[in-house]
């Protein structure tokens, strides 16, 4: 009988019963083996897809502290569910791990330690020399006939001093002449803000935490409270606003003046969700960004202009008096402003156009 010949019903009836039973058992075993292989292949395909989804979500997904907005691929932390702490182990395919497990009998290649790395890592640290000596009394006891000092052993450790608050009580002395020469008051450091305890170092620390490390002011205030300094979120916010109005606004205006001298600017407006008491939840606002490049004999400057809307009055006011090229996207507001001043302002939207205009 040929291998691929299909048996008819009459031929099947002529086959002995024990042969049919063996054929059925063999077919069942083959089918079970095929199903197992199929499941294994599906797991091998699904596991990389899940890992790619997780990595993609981790790098490009929403980063939020609001529990209702956390994506299903991200860890939802539940203290009542201990499996939450083992999410990686739960998702990872155990069979693939076992397959990739190293052979214990295989030789292990030791990683070569790079010389000078520790010294390079600590090159900017303040160095304090701690000398560990033996007292003269002990040395006289150990060496009654005198001793020589040999080259000493040297090793390194690094100490960490957590941030701390120190209250400075300033006593400003006043002096009066005994014969009517008047009163003299000693010089004292000028305060950053009137009637405020804020110092330059404290202001720099808050700016660094809030705007460089993206620490919310509420959490920053809680961190301060844990080291016995109570500063409310409202006070921290008022300090940042007042410092910006009193000092940084002058720097911003000067940077804007320098930017106006550039021959070329990049501009774009980016929407974001704004949460304020006087607006609806998830209200949309816009941050306008302007940028000049060093490549066109300009200082590399980035200026952010927060505005609630997207009307043409916003860039029109910012670009008042500017003469040059504006590189933008296809938003018609930029072209509208350029049409109002065709002899002063031109809009470029691609590299080829930019090279032609320059």
URPE-V76888 format. One record per helix or strand. SS is the DSSP state (H for helix, E for strand). FROM is the first residue (numbers start at 1). TO is the last residue. If there is no record, write none. Layout:
# URPE-V76888
[[SS | FROM | TO] [SS | FROM | TO]]
This chain:
# URPE-V76888
[[H | 9 | 14] [H | 17 | 60] [H | 67 | 69] [H | 82 | 91] [H | 94 | 99] [H | 117 | 121] [H | 136 | 142] [E | 174 | 176] [E | 183 | 185] [H | 200 | 212] [H | 217 | 226] [H | 233 | 260] [E | 264 | 274] [E | 283 | 292] [H | 294 | 296] [E | 301 | 307] [H | 312 | 318] [E | 324 | 327] [H | 332 | 340] [E | 345 | 348] [H | 351 | 357]]
